[in-house]
Amino acid sequence: MVRWQRGEARFTDGLYPRSHVWVFDEGVEVPASAAPACMPQPLSRPDAVDPEEALVAASSSCHMLFALDFARRAGFRVESYEDAAHGVLSPNAMGRLFMSHITLRPVMVFSGERIPLDGDLARLHHQAHEACYVAHSLRAEISIFPHMRVA
């Protein structure tokens, strides 16, 4: 559910808040807003998630969940996973902005007796990308630059 209220703003002058709340299963609430780059404060909240960030995060999260599972299936033990994912908005042929590119930079930390080789790491991330239904839902080109460390 998405929930927004006008509050005391007039609305018709365009000076209404863009902050709102995303309510997920079991009542988890996430503060959301238009990006401050698109709508200056106080009409936006810099401490809230904007839709563009959420799209990139959903792509990264989906990829991570599949990468972890493929690593487990291959017999690797993963200690941690971090991804400084980044999205780029570009104008389309009609001049409208769209998410044109998402770059994932996952860093997986492995431990245990079986540590992946470079080819194993590339294969895990290729499998994860092929399985990720969020990636299959997007027009954005997705680039993945995986790294690994050993704990």
N, C-alpha and C positions, 0 to 999 in steps of 0.2 A: 504494500500500500504506500502511496505517496500522500503526504498530508501538508497542506499550506494554509495559512490564514492571513488575511489582509491586515488585521490589527487596526491601528489608528490612521494608517495611510489613506490618502484620498483615492488612489488607484488610477483614476482617469487621467492624471497628469503624468503617469509613467514612473512616478517616484514611490513605488511600492517595493517591499522587501522581496528579494529572490530566494531568501533562505526558506528551507522546508525540511521535512523529515521523511526518511525512508523507513518504513516499518516492515520488518521481515518476519519469517516464521518464529513462533514462540515469543514474539514481542520485542525482538532486538531492534533498537532504534539507532539510526545513523543520521547525524546532521548533514544536510546537503544544501547546496547553493549553486547559483551561477558562478562561474570562475571570476575572481576579482579582475582578471585581465579583460574580461568581457563586460563586466558590470562593476563599477567602482563601489567601494565602501561608502556609506553604510548600507547600500542596497544589496550587497553580497557579504558573505562571511568567508574570510580567508581560512578560518579554522574548520571549514566544512568540506565535504567531498563534492566535487563538481562532476557532472555526468561524463565528461571526457576522461577525467581521472578514473572514474569507476569502470569505464570501458577498458582502459588499459589494465587496471587491476584485475578485472574479470579474466582477461586474456592470460595474464601472468599466473593467476591463481589456478586456472584450469590446466595450464601447461605444467605447473608445479605438481599438482595432484597426480597427473598421469606419469610425470618423470619419477616421482617417488615410488609409485607402484611398479613401474618397469624396473627401477633399480632393485627393489625388493625381490621381484621375480627373478632377476639375474643373480641374486645372491649377494648383493652389495648392502652394506649397512650405512645408512645416511645419518649423520649427526645433526646437520642443519642445512638450510636452503635459504638463500636470499636472492632477490632479483630487483635490481634498480631499473625497472621497466620504464620505458619512455614512449610517448605517442606524439605524432606530428599531425597537425591539421593543415590541409591544403585545399585550395579552391578546385572544384571539379570543372567540367566543361561549361557549366552554366554559371560559374562564379560562386557557387555555394560551398562553404567549408564542409569537409568530411575528414574522418580519421583515415589518412592515407598510408601511414606507416607506423608500426609498433615494433620497437626494439626491445628484446628480452636479453638480459645479461645475468643469467642464473649462475650463482656460485654454490656448488654443493660441497659439503665437507663430509668425507668418508672416513670410516674407521673399520677396524677388524682385520681379519686375515685376507680377505679378498678385496683388493682395491682395483677400480676400473683403469684400463689403459685409455689413451686418448680416443682410440677407435670405439671403445665401449661407451665412453661419455657422449661422443657424437651420435652413436646409435640410439642411446637412451633418449636423447633430446629429439632426434628425428622421429622416433616412435611416439613420443609424447605429443609432438606437433601433429602428426598424422591422426592421433586419437582424439585430440582436443576439439570438442564440439563447439566451443566458443570461437576458436580460430576458424572453423568451417563456416561460421555464421557471419563472418566479417569480410568486407571488401578490402580492408587494409592489408598491405603487404606486411608480413611478419618476418623479422630477421632475428635469429637466435645466436648469441655468442656465449656458449657455455664455458665455465671455468670450474676447476675443482681444486680442493686442498685435502690434505690428509691430516686427520686429528692426531 
